[in-house]
Amino acid sequence: MATIFVLIGIAIYFIPSIVAFNRHVEPRVAILLLNIFFGWTFLVWVAMLIWAYQARQAY
């Protein structure tokens, strides 16, 4: 049961990176690195989520 909560927590933690990679935005590697190192702060997490949705898509 604890494993499920850990996996759900990891998925929630990486939502900005998942959104960035699924939308193929240009700074997706930057969003991933910031998510890894600073995603634990809620303010940075929200800022990266907004950035992932507003960034220009690379085709």
C-alpha positions in Angstrom: 0.0 0.0 0.0 2.8 2.4 0.8 4.4 1.7 -2.6 1.2 3.0 -4.3 1.4 6.2 -2.4 5.0 6.7 -3.2 4.4 6.1 -6.9 1.5 8.5 -6.9 3.6 11.1 -5.1 6.4 10.7 -7.7 3.9 11.1 -10.5 2.5 14.3 -9.0 6.0 15.6 -8.3 6.9 15.2 -12.0 3.7 16.6 -13.5 5.4 19.8 -14.9 8.0 17.6 -16.6 5.4 15.2 -18.0 3.4 18.1 -19.4 6.5 19.7 -21.0 7.6 16.4 -22.7 4.1 15.6 -23.8 3.6 19.1 -25.3 7.1 19.0 -26.9 7.9 22.5 -25.6 11.4 24.0 -26.2 12.7 24.3 -22.7 11.6 20.8 -21.6 15.1 19.8 -20.4 15.3 22.9 -18.3 11.9 22.2 -16.8 13.0 18.6 -16.0 16.2 19.7 -14.3 14.4 22.4 -12.3 11.7 19.9 -11.4 14.3 17.4 -10.1 16.3 19.9 -8.0 13.7 22.5 -7.0 10.3 20.9 -7.5 9.9 20.2 -3.8 9.1 23.9 -3.2 5.5 24.4 -4.1 6.1 27.8 -5.6 8.7 26.6 -8.1 6.5 23.6 -8.9 3.6 25.8 -9.8 5.8 28.2 -11.8 7.2 25.2 -13.8 3.7 23.9 -14.4 2.6 27.3 -15.8 5.8 27.5 -17.8 5.2 24.0 -19.3 1.7 25.1 -20.4 2.7 28.5 -21.8 5.9 27.6 -23.5 6.1 27.5 -27.2 5.9 24.1 -28.7 8.8 22.8 -30.8 7.8 20.7 -33.8 
